[in-house]
Amino acid sequence: MMKTANTIFKLFIVSLVLMACSTEDPAELDASLHQPEVETPEVSAGTFTGKVDGVDYEIDIATATMADGIITISGKKGNEVVTLRMPANISPNSVTNPYVLGGASEVYSAFYNTDITNSDSSVITTSHATSKSDLHMTIDGATPKWIADTPNADISGAVTTITGIKGANGESVNIVLQTNQAGSYTFGTTGHTANYTESGAGADVFEADTVADNGAITLEVDDVNKLVSGTFNFFGTEKYTQTGTAPTGVDTDGDGMFDGVELSLGFDPNSACSPIMPEGYTGYDAANTIWLGTHPMYNDPNHPNYPTPMPDCDGDGISNEDEITAGTDPYEGNIDTDGDGVSDAQEDIDDVSGVAKNDPCIPVQDQFYALYDAANTTWMAADCDGDTINNGDELKGPDGDVLTTADNTNPYFKDFLTKEFTAGSFAKVPYDQPTIKRGLNISTHDTAAKRIVGTYSFISASIGEDPIKWYVITDGTFDVTYTVPE
């Protein structure tokens, strides 16, 4: 009986072992069958590059999606993310006219996150693009104001340089201060200078006058975030040097104009009354036989101009010769309303619209022109060389000259231009960092292939931090294919 019981117990133990073995995973029983879990990597949407505060931003992965009418493109680098958002129907644009990137509420927005998320789902450290960094000013009070595409600053030693560039041709404002300290300074003293350069090669450069109180600037320096801010204004002058020489040549008809000049203006160099000069004109040659009417051609039937009427330049029936003999004005009655030295009768011939006789700057004259009427109020109030100074003011002597320029300048030569640069402001312009042209540019957007290519740069300000941190994001490029969630 005891032997039977032992046998039964042994069989029971064996059955338990067999049951335990039957529930074991075969893969665990054979280590060679066990495969470790492999995490499938995310698929990159394309390329995404840039610089953050001048340091290359080499991403781990790029993502791009389109949802709810918005394309979102991101580049992740460790625990950092740069994100761009734009409308789904965005089209290519000019590099000189970028889409302006702004904060979360803007249609075109950009972000730089330094932490993706915290384990407790607390607020992440985020910054978003801001338009607070800019450089602008008003030129002669014009609206809209001048706004730089690319504000930039440099502080080297004890010299601060602030520049703003606009447009493809390099239109710019440039300020140099012999200091690196915050404060208020005056242009024109101690090497503090400012100028404005118009666009294009050989463009006008308006220098701040080197006189006290001609302009001022305030400077604020944020050493923590490497940013400068301030305000400025100045009165700029562009000075020119007169070139060329006065015309020379033959005056066949004695009317006071060289033949070459008459031909260039469409007048007859053989006619004493072409052009018709105004009353009081004394530039004629009273000894010239054509002008007097004593030239043989007037009585020579074989002369190609015969018969030619005796010259009568005021049309009163009295020849020029007889007017001189009588001591009267051979141009009497020839009205010159605008005082430009060209009679109304001639201007009516040249301009059927009637505009010219009331505009002292029509016709346009060269820099050596001197037949104007300096007593004519219409002419004096005009600015025939376009240098911002009226004709009359250019002729003022030392006692009547209220300008800071040379006396007796030429009303038909642009001796100088003046412009006022006011309401200037530069805010949060980065220094000792890459030059930044803020905005978003799209070179390709293939909606069928869902491919979008472009460049970007922006300045971002942190959210919820005190003090605010600023980040300069530059040299950004992307070439991605975006997905559309189902």
C-alpha positions in Angstrom: 0.0 0.0 0.0 2.8 2.4 0.9 4.6 1.6 -2.4 1.5 2.4 -4.3 1.1 5.8 -2.5 4.7 6.7 -3.4 4.2 5.9 -7.0 1.0 8.0 -7.2 2.9 11.0 -5.5 5.7 10.8 -8.0 3.3 10.7 -10.9 1.6 13.8 -9.5 4.8 15.8 -9.3 5.7 14.8 -12.9 2.3 16.0 -14.1 2.8 19.3 -12.4 6.1 19.8 -14.1 4.7 18.9 -17.5 1.8 21.3 -17.0 4.2 24.1 -16.1 6.3 23.4 -19.2 3.2 23.4 -21.4 2.4 27.1 -20.4 5.9 28.5 -21.1 6.4 30.7 -24.3 8.4 28.6 -26.8 10.4 31.7 -27.7 11.5 32.0 -24.1 12.4 28.4 -24.0 14.7 28.9 -27.0 16.6 32.2 -26.7 17.6 32.0 -30.3 13.9 32.5 -31.2 13.6 35.8 -29.2 13.8 39.0 -31.3 14.4 42.4 -29.5 11.8 45.1 -30.1 13.0 47.7 -32.7 11.5 51.2 -32.8 10.6 52.3 -36.3 12.2 55.7 -36.9 10.1 58.7 -38.1 10.3 59.4 -41.8 11.8 62.9 -42.6 9.6 65.2 -44.7 12.7 66.6 -46.5 15.5 69.0 -45.6 15.3 71.8 -43.0 18.3 74.0 -42.0 19.1 77.2 -40.3 21.2 79.0 -37.6 20.2 79.9 -34.1 22.2 82.8 -32.7 24.8 82.1 -35.4 25.1 78.3 -34.5 24.2 75.8 -37.2 20.8 74.2 -36.6 21.3 70.7 -37.9 18.0 68.9 -37.5 17.3 65.3 -36.5 14.0 65.2 -38.4 11.8 67.4 -40.5 8.0 67.2 -40.5 5.4 68.9 -42.7 1.7 68.7 -42.6 -1.3 70.5 -44.0 -4.5 70.7 -42.0 -7.3 73.2 -41.7 -5.9 75.4 -44.4 -2.5 75.7 -42.8 0.9 74.2 -43.7 3.1 73.5 -40.7 6.8 72.8 -41.2 9.1 71.9 -38.3 12.7 70.9 -37.8 13.6 69.1 -34.6 17.1 69.1 -33.2 17.3 67.3 -29.8 15.0 69.2 -27.5 14.8 72.2 -29.9 12.2 72.8 -32.5 11.9 75.5 -35.2 8.4 75.7 -36.6 6.9 77.7 -39.5 3.2 78.1 -40.3 1.7 79.5 -43.5 -1.6 79.4 -45.4 -2.1 76.3 -47.5 -2.6 78.4 -50.7 0.7 80.3 -50.2 2.4 81.2 -53.5 6.0 82.0 -54.5 7.0 85.6 -53.8 9.9 88.0 -54.5 12.9 87.8 -52.2 12.7 91.6 -51.8 9.1 91.3 -50.6 9.0 88.5 -48.0 6.0 87.2 -46.2 6.2 88.8 -42.7 6.5 86.2 -39.9 4.8 87.0 -36.6 3.5 85.4 -33.4 0.9 82.6 -32.8 -2.0 84.8 -33.8 -0.6 85.8 -37.2 -1.4 84.0 -40.5 2.3 83.7 -41.2 4.0 82.7 -37.9 7.2 81.1 -36.6 8.3 79.6 -33.4 11.5 78.5 -31.7 11.0 76.0 -28.8 13.9 75.2 -26.6 12.1 72.3 -24.8 9.5 70.1 -26.5 7.5 69.1 -23.4 8.1 68.3 -19.7 7.3 65.0 -18.1 4.5 66.5 -16.1 3.1 68.3 -19.1 4.0 71.7 -17.7 4.4 74.8 -19.9 7.1 74.3 -22.5 9.7 77.0 -23.1 8.6 78.7 -26.3 9.5 81.8 -28.3 7.7 83.2 -31.3 8.6 85.6 -34.1 8.1 89.2 -33.4 8.0 92.4 -35.5 9.3 94.4 -32.5 12.8 94.3 -34.0 12.9 96.8 -36.7 14.4 100.1 -38.0 12.3 102.7 -39.6 12.0 106.5 -40.2 10.1 109.1 -42.0 11.7 110.9 -45.0 10.4 114.5 -45.4 7.3 113.5 -43.5 6.2 111.0 -46.2 3.6 108.3 -45.6 4.1 105.4 -45.4 7.3 105.5 -43.5 10.6 104.0 -44.7 11.1 100.5 -43.2 14.4 98.6 -43.5 14.2 95.0 -44.7 17.4 94.2 -42.9 18.3 96.1 -39.6 21.7 95.3 -38.4 24.1 96.5 -35.7 27.8 96.0 -34.8 29.6 97.0 -31.6 33.3 96.8 -32.1 35.4 98.2 -29.3 34.1 101.7 -28.6 32.3 102.2 -31.9 28.6 101.3 -32.5 27.4 101.0 -36.1 23.7 100.7 -36.9 22.4 100.1 -40.5 19.1 99.5 -42.2 19.0 98.2 -45.8 15.9 98.2 -48.0 15.3 96.8 -51.4 17.5 94.9 -53.9 19.5 98.0 -54.8 20.8 98.8 -51.3 18.8 101.8 -50.2 20.1 102.3 -46.7 20.5 104.4 -43.5 23.8 104.3 -41.7 24.7 105.6 -38.2 28.1 105.5 -36.6 28.6 106.4 -32.9 32.0 106.7 -31.2 30.6 104.9 -28.1 29.3 101.5 -26.9 27.4 103.0 -24.0 23.7 103.8 -23.7 22.9 107.5 -23.8 21.9 110.5 -25.9 24.3 111.9 -28.6 24.3 114.6 -31.3 25.3 114.0 -34.9 28.1 116.0 -36.3 30.1 116.1 -33.1 32.9 113.8 -31.8 32.6 111.6 -34.9 28.9 110.8 -34.5 27.7 110.6 -38.1 24.5 109.6 -40.0 23.7 109.3 -43.7 21.0 108.0 -46.0 21.9 106.5 -49.4 19.3 106.2 -52.1 19.1 103.1 -54.2 21.2 102.3 -57.3 24.7 102.9 -58.5 25.9 106.4 -58.0 22.9 107.2 -55.9 22.5 110.4 -53.8 24.0 110.3 -50.3 22.5 112.6 -47.7 24.9 113.4 -44.9 23.9 114.7 -41.6 25.2 118.3 -41.5 28.2 118.6 -39.3 26.7 121.4 -37.1 25.6 121.2 -33.5 22.0 120.2 -32.9 21.5 119.1 -36.4 20.2 115.7 -35.3 20.2 113.4 -32.3 20.2 109.8 -31.3 19.4 107.8 -28.2 21.1 104.4 -27.7 20.0 101.5 -25.5 22.2 98.4 -25.2 20.9 95.0 -24.0 24.1 93.2 -23.2 22.3 90.0 -22.2 20.5 89.4 -25.4 23.0 91.4 -27.6 20.4 93.8 -28.9 20.3 97.6 -29.4 17.4 100.0 -29.5 16.9 103.8 -29.8 15.5 106.7 -31.7 17.1 109.2 -34.1 16.5 112.2 -36.5 18.7 114.3 -38.7 18.7 116.9 -41.5 20.6 115.5 -44.5 22.3 117.3 -47.4 23.6 116.0 -50.7 26.1 118.3 -52.3 27.1 118.3 -55.9 29.9 119.7 -58.0 29.0 121.5 -61.2 30.5 119.9 -64.3 30.7 120.8 -68.0 31.3 124.0 -69.8 29.0 126.7 -71.3 28.1 126.1 -74.9 30.1 127.9 -77.6 29.6 128.4 -81.3 28.3 130.7 -84.0 25.1 132.8 -83.7 24.2 133.2 -87.4 21.0 135.2 -86.9 22.2 137.3 -84.0 19.3 136.5 -81.6 21.6 135.6 -78.8 21.4 131.8 -79.2 24.2 129.7 -80.7 23.2 127.8 -83.9 23.8 124.4 -82.3 21.6 125.3 -79.3 18.8 126.5 -81.6 19.0 123.3 -83.7 18.9 121.1 -80.5 15.7 123.0 -79.3 14.0 122.9 -82.7 14.5 126.6 -83.6 15.7 128.2 -86.8 19.4 129.4 -86.5 18.8 131.6 -89.6 15.7 133.4 -88.3 16.2 136.4 -86.0 12.8 135.9 -84.4 13.1 132.2 -83.7 12.5 131.7 -80.8 10.2 134.6 -79.9 11.9 136.4 -76.9 9.9 138.2 -74.2 9.7 141.9 -73.6 12.9 143.3 -72.1 15.2 140.8 -73.7 18.6 142.3 -74.5 20.6 139.3 -75.5 20.5 140.0 -79.2 23.4 141.3 -81.3 22.3 144.7 -82.6 25.2 144.7 -85.1 24.1 141.5 -86.7 22.7 142.2 -90.2 20.3 139.3 -90.2 18.8 140.4 -86.9 18.6 144.1 -88.1 17.2 143.1 -91.5 20.1 144.8 -93.4 21.5 141.5 -94.7 21.7 141.3 -98.5 19.5 138.3 -98.5 16.5 140.5 -97.8 17.0 142.3 -101.2 18.6 139.5 -103.2 16.1 137.7 -105.4 18.7 134.9 -106.0 19.0 134.3 -102.2 17.3 131.0 -101.2 15.4 132.9 -98.4 14.2 135.7 -100.6 11.7 137.3 -100.2 12.2 137.3 -96.4 10.2 139.8 -94.3 12.2 142.3 -92.4 12.7 141.0 -88.8 10.0 142.3 -86.5 10.3 140.3 -83.3 7.3 141.8 -81.5 5.0 141.9 -84.5 4.2 145.6 -84.2 4.9 146.4 -87.8 8.2 148.1 -86.9 11.4 146.3 -87.9 14.1 145.5 -85.4 16.4 148.0 -87.2 13.8 150.8 -86.9 13.2 149.9 -83.2 16.9 150.3 -82.5 17.0 153.6 -84.4 14.0 154.8 -82.4 15.3 153.5 -79.1 12.3 151.3 -78.5 12.1 147.7 -77.3 12.2 145.3 -80.4 10.4 142.7 -78.1 7.8 145.1 -76.5 4.5 143.4 -75.7 5.8 139.8 -75.8 4.4 138.6 -72.5 6.3 136.0 -70.4 3.8 135.0 -67.7 6.0 132.5 -65.9 9.2 134.4 -66.1 11.2 131.6 -67.6 12.6 133.8 -70.4 10.5 132.2 -73.1 7.5 134.3 -74.3 4.0 133.0 -74.0 3.7 133.2 -77.8 6.6 130.9 -78.2 5.4 128.5 -75.5 2.0 128.4 -77.1 3.7 127.3 -80.4 5.7 124.7 -78.6 2.9 123.4 -76.3 -0.6 123.5 -77.6 -1.9 122.4 -74.2 -1.1 125.9 -72.8 0.6 124.4 -69.7 4.1 125.6 -70.5 3.4 129.3 -70.4 2.3 129.0 -66.8 5.1 126.6 -65.7 8.5 128.4 -65.2 10.3 125.1 -65.5 9.0 124.3 -68.9 11.0 124.0 -71.1 13.8 122.3 -69.2 17.0 124.4 -69.5 20.6 123.4 -69.0 22.8 124.4 -66.1 24.1 127.5 -68.0 20.7 129.0 -68.7 20.4 132.7 -67.5 17.6 134.2 -69.5 15.0 133.9 -66.6 13.3 136.9 -65.0 14.6 137.0 -61.4 11.8 139.5 -60.5 9.0 137.2 -61.6 7.2 135.9 -58.5 6.1 132.7 -60.3 9.6 131.9 -61.4 11.1 132.7 -58.0 8.7 130.3 -56.2 9.6 127.4 -58.5 12.4 124.9 -58.1 13.7 124.3 -61.6 16.6 122.1 -60.7 14.7 120.0 -58.2 17.1 120.4 -55.3 14.4 121.4 -52.8 15.4 125.1 -52.8 13.3 127.6 -54.6 14.8 129.5 -57.6 14.5 132.8 -55.7 16.1 131.5 -52.6 19.1 130.2 -54.6 19.7 133.8 -55.8 19.7 135.4 -52.3 22.8 137.2 -51.1 24.4 136.9 -47.7 22.0 139.2 -46.0 18.9 137.4 -47.3 20.1 133.9 -47.3 18.4 131.8 -44.6 20.1 128.6 -45.7 23.2 126.9 -44.5 24.5 126.5 -48.0 26.6 128.7 -50.2 25.1 132.0 -51.4 24.0 132.6 -55.0 23.7 129.0 -56.1 22.5 128.0 -59.5 18.7 127.7 -60.0 19.3 125.4 -63.0 21.9 123.2 -61.4 21.3 120.8 -58.5 23.9 122.3 -56.2 22.5 120.3 -53.3 19.4 118.3 -52.1 18.1 118.4 -48.6 15.9 115.9 -46.8 14.7 115.5 -43.3 14.9 112.1 -41.6 12.6 112.1 -38.6 10.7 109.8 -36.3 13.6 107.3 -36.7 13.5 104.3 -34.5 15.4 101.0 -34.1 14.3 98.4 -31.7 15.8 95.1 -30.7 18.4 95.1 -33.5 20.9 92.2 -33.0 24.6 93.1 -32.8 27.6 90.7 -33.0 25.2 88.2 -34.6 24.3 87.4 -38.2 22.6 90.0 -40.4 19.0 89.1 -40.6 16.5 89.8 -43.3 13.2 88.9 -41.5 10.5 87.0 -43.3 9.5 84.0 -45.4 10.2 83.4 -49.1 8.7 80.7 -51.2 10.5 79.7 -54.4 8.4 76.6 -55.2 5.0 75.4 -54.2 3.8 72.4 -56.1 0.3 71.7 -54.7 -0.1 68.5 -56.8 3.1 67.0 -55.5 2.6 68.7 -52.1 6.2 70.0 -52.3 7.2 73.4 -50.9 10.6 75.0 -51.0 11.7 78.3 -49.4 13.9 80.3 -47.0 13.2 82.0 -43.7 14.7 84.2 -41.0 13.2 85.8 -37.9 13.8 87.1 -34.5 11.8 85.5 -31.7 11.0 86.5 -28.2 10.3 84.1 -25.4 6.8 83.7 -23.9 6.2 84.0 -20.2 9.9 84.6 -19.2 11.1 87.6 -17.2 13.3 89.0 -18.5 12.4 88.0 -22.0 15.0 86.1 -24.0 15.6 86.9 -27.7 16.7 84.5 -30.3 18.0 85.3 -33.8 17.1 82.6 -36.4 18.8 83.1 -39.7 19.9 81.4 -42.9 16.9 79.1 -42.8 16.0 76.8 -45.8 13.5 74.1 -46.3 12.6 71.6 -49.1 9.8 69.4 -47.8 6.8 67.3 -48.9 3.8 67.8 -46.6 1.2 65.2 -45.7 -2.5 65.7 -45.5 -4.1 63.8 -42.6 -7.2 61.8 -43.5 
